[in-house]
């Protein structure tokens, strides 16, 4: 699934750019939402 790989690569690049904790917490929240959406798509 290319969209999942795109999200994963985006998150990896985001984590490795030494962002402030607040930004990392926000991206983790977004990541969880994305995983939930992908899970719903895969279970259909």
Secondary structure, DSSP 8 states (H G I E B T S, - for coil): -HHHHHHHHHHHHHHTT---HHHHHHHHHHHHHHHHHHHHHHH-
